[in-house]
Amino acid sequence: AKNVEMALEVCGQFEKKVWTSINAGETASVTVKNGIVGVTEVSFSVPQVVYGVWVQVGKKDAFPKSVPKFSGKEYRKLEITKGPALKDDLLKDAKVNFKVEKKWLVDNQLPKENVALYRHQDEAWKQLPTRFAQEDDTYVHYSADTPGFSYFLIGEKVGEAAPVAGEAPAGEAPVVEAPAEEAPAEQPVMEKKGLSLSWVLALVAVVVVVAAVIAYLRKRR
């Protein structure tokens, strides 16, 4: 069955979308027109046909007291909720596209790379994989992957970056090259051994020749 949009509601600082059905493998999305929310689009897919699905995206002025305070600089507080028909195990490939005002970045002395989307999970803020998408005169746009919906926060990227893949081989290069450098050192030793053997053979030959001459002279007498 074709995906049919039943309702699209914009009310204040949130936007809600309802589907009669979503086909298996089909990507469903909520486009948020209200720029004050910060999120521009939420998309996801499902592994099987689901009916009567709704998703709501909204800006929050404050979180409940049970939600811990974020340690970095905050840009937006958000909440993404869904109806009971869209069970957690049916939510696949969920992405959140959002934007941040360039003025906010300048005022907070943050480069555009230092922005991330966080999700409230297990009583803590979990940083989500966030990618830079594009920028215009006013906003910098990003995209982030999320395993589920709950409270979200757009803010400063905190914590140390993961080690860059590929640096380890460069550090191991001297160790790999060490055995190759030892080979030339062994060659003179081999040459010396060969030279000593040649001298021994030459001396033996001289002794044999001298002995032969002496024996010949004795016979003539």
Secondary structure, DSSP 8 states (H G I E B T S, - for coil): ---EEEEEEEETTEEEEEEEEE-TT-EEEEE---GGGSEEEEEEE-SS-EEEEEEEEEEES---TTS---SS-EEEEEEEEE-TTS-GGG-EEEEEEEEEEHHHHHHTT--GGGEEEEEEETTEEEE--EEEEEE-SSEEEEEEE-SS-SEEEEEE--S-----TTHHHHHHHHHHHHHHHHHHHHHHHHHHHHHHHHHHHHHHHHHHHHHHHHHHHHHH-
